[in-house]
C-alpha cells in the first residue's frame, strides 16, 4: 500500500486549500492527521469506504471537508477559512477499519505535506 499526499503550500488566513491523497494497493478507510512543530500528531478527519460517513475534530468542523473518489482511489481534504493554527504537516493515513481516530489506529501512512498559514 502506498499513499501519496499533495497540495500543501503557503496561504494567508482566510484562504482555501485542497489536499489530495492518492492510494494504491487497495481501498481503505482514509484519514487525515496533522502535526504542528513540537506537538503530537492530531486527528483531523476521516471517511469510510463508501464516503457516506465522515468525522472531524471540533476545531475544523464547518471549515474542512473530507471526500473521496473511489474510481480514482483518491481522498481530498478541502480546507476553507484557514487559520494560523492550521499550520502543520498534514498526513493521510489508511486502514481497513473505521474504528479509530487515533494515529495508532491506522496501518498505512503517506509522507506528509506542509501547510503554512500566515496571519
C-alpha positions in Angstrom: 0.0 0.0 0.0 1.3 3.4 -0.9 -0.2 6.8 -0.1 1.0 10.0 -1.8 -0.2 13.2 -0.3 0.0 16.5 -2.2 -1.4 20.0 -2.2 0.3 21.7 0.7 1.6 25.2 0.5 1.8 28.7 2.0 -1.5 30.5 2.4 -2.9 33.5 4.3 -5.5 33.4 6.9 -9.0 33.1 5.3 -7.7 31.3 2.2 -8.7 27.9 1.0 -6.5 24.9 0.1 -7.3 21.4 -1.1 -5.1 18.4 -0.1 -5.2 15.2 -2.0 -4.0 11.7 -1.2 -3.7 9.1 -3.9 -3.8 5.5 -2.6 -2.6 2.4 -4.3 -2.9 -1.2 -3.2 -6.5 -1.3 -2.1 -9.5 0.6 -0.9 -9.4 1.7 2.7 -10.9 3.9 5.4 -9.0 7.1 4.9 -8.0 9.7 7.5 -6.1 13.0 7.6 -3.9 13.9 10.6 -1.6 16.8 11.2 1.4 17.6 13.3 2.5 21.0 14.2 6.0 21.7 15.4 6.6 20.3 18.9 3.1 18.9 19.1 1.7 15.5 18.9 0.1 14.2 15.7 -3.6 15.1 15.8 -6.6 13.6 14.1 -8.3 15.9 11.6 -10.9 14.0 9.6 -11.8 10.5 8.4 -14.1 9.0 5.8 -15.5 5.5 5.5 -15.1 3.2 2.5 -18.3 4.3 0.7 -17.9 8.0 1.6 -21.1 8.1 3.5 -19.7 8.7 6.9 -17.2 11.3 8.0 -15.8 12.6 11.3 -13.9 15.7 12.1 -12.0 17.2 15.0 -14.0 20.0 16.5 -11.5 22.7 15.5 -12.1 22.1 11.8 -15.8 21.4 11.7 -17.6 23.7 9.3 -14.3 24.7 7.6 -12.8 21.4 6.4 -14.5 18.7 4.2 -13.1 15.3 3.5 -14.3 13.5 0.4 -13.2 10.5 -1.7 -13.3 9.4 -5.3 -13.1 5.7 -5.3 -12.8 5.5 -9.0 -9.5 7.4 -8.7 -8.7 5.9 -5.3 -8.1 9.4 -4.0 -9.2 11.3 -0.9 -9.3 15.0 -0.6 -9.4 17.5 2.2 -10.9 20.8 1.3 -9.8 23.4 3.8 -11.6 26.7 3.9 -11.2 29.7 6.1 -7.7 28.7 7.0 -6.2 29.9 10.3 -2.7 30.2 11.5 -3.3 27.4 14.0 -3.9 25.1 11.0 -0.2 25.3 10.2 1.2 21.8 10.3 2.4 18.9 8.3 -0.7 17.0 7.1 -0.6 13.3 6.7 -3.0 11.0 5.0 -3.5 7.5 6.5 -5.4 4.4 5.6 -6.8 1.4 7.4 -9.2 -1.4 6.6 -11.4 -0.5 9.6 -13.3 2.6 10.6 -12.7 2.1 14.3 -10.3 4.7 15.4 -9.4 8.4 15.2 -6.0 7.8 16.8 -2.8 7.6 14.8 -2.3 4.1 16.2 -5.5 3.0 14.6 -4.1 3.5 11.0 -1.9 1.0 9.4 -0.6 2.9 6.4 0.8 6.4 6.2 1.8 8.9 3.5 4.8 11.1 3.6 3.1 14.3 4.7 2.6 17.7 3.0 3.3 21.0 4.7 0.6 23.6 5.1 1.6 27.0 6.4 -0.9 29.7 7.1 0.2 33.2 7.8 -1.8 35.8 9.7 
